């Protein structure tokens, strides 16, 4: 159990803070209020009969609640997929840019907000390593409970507003969640080699997390004057800043500043961003907003998907198991926000990069990630597709006709899958 102490020396009296049936909203990602969640779960207040909005959790703290507690997540990101295998989990289908406004408008109910904060040397409180919907939820909540983590970084742009009262404040000290260690594959490096020429010097980039994202960022180390406007700042981004490739000097807005919604990495990264004036946290209504991104000349969104069909539709949410059951491993998230916004930015580009085959699948059918028909939902519509990249090349889909799309996507599929994909395209009339 993570040690915790309230300012008066006690733990929160959850029985006075939370009522049966309440909707509890938590800050998320690297600002997940782990100590508060574990304390609330251990209290067994109201036998757990309430609902918790987790967003994207990075730890297993939610698994400690009784079975009567239900949850909302943004899909299968972080530890949410593991939670959904054993618990009742509702998946939010909102685009990430609209999440905070859903709390603002009351469309997403909240009675109690739990937040994890950081304290600066002057005593002021800040949101810590992630922004998200926390402030919007706190403004609508009946009461707000905060943990102040001594190991959380203070990042600019996210000072706690003086007009949001805190019903209880708990001082804690525990390491923030770190991404699991993993190795970049040769396929991912080949994909990165195909993406790098698409990114112009001076571009403002957005990239996600994971080994492919790290490979893509490492592939940009010889670029210059890159900027960052993204949902995530990771160690791979920090390496670009350290080597001089990413200095934000040519950003048309927020010049000189890397804008992000979340910092997620190791202890060294959290120390590096602490009170670093070159980095700013912003809310989803800024990081993911079309009207903001449209002002960023050369905005280049680099994301991934689980599969892409021959029309250019993309599934970024579910995979299908051996018996046909769908399993949530991703989510809607900010993928559409960034892809659509990139199309509105001057010289903007929306890149979706993925391996040609699923890991462990060496033979068709079933292994290709370029497919005739999606096995899950169409997260991205065909009309929003722009550029798709695999280790076999680049398929430019913007303004392409249906037959051109099929030909170009088949051309970057695994060579052993191309004949089967051509047969599908002919049967459906996409190719003559």
Secondary structure, DSSP 4 states (H G I P E B T S, - for coil): ---EEETTSS---HHHH--TT-EEEE--GGG--HHHHHHHHHHTGGGG-SEEEEES--SSGGGGS-TT-EEEESSSTTTHHHHHTTS-EEEP---GGGHHHHHHHTSS--SEEEEEEEE-TTS-EE-TTB-TTHHHHHHHSSEEEEEEETTS---BT-BPPTTS--SEEEEE--PPP-PPP----HHHHHHHHHHHTTSPTT-EEEE--SHHHHHHHHTTTT--SBEEEES-B-HHHHHHHHHTSB--TT-SSSTT-EEESBB-S-HHHHHHHTT-TTEEE--HHHHT-HHHHTTSTTEEEEE--SEEETTS-EE-SEEE-TTS-EEE---STTHHHHHHHHHHSTT-EEEEE--SB-TT--SSSS-BSEESS-SS--SB-GGG--EEEETTEEEE-TT--HHHHHHHHHHTS-GGGHHHHHHHHHHTTS--
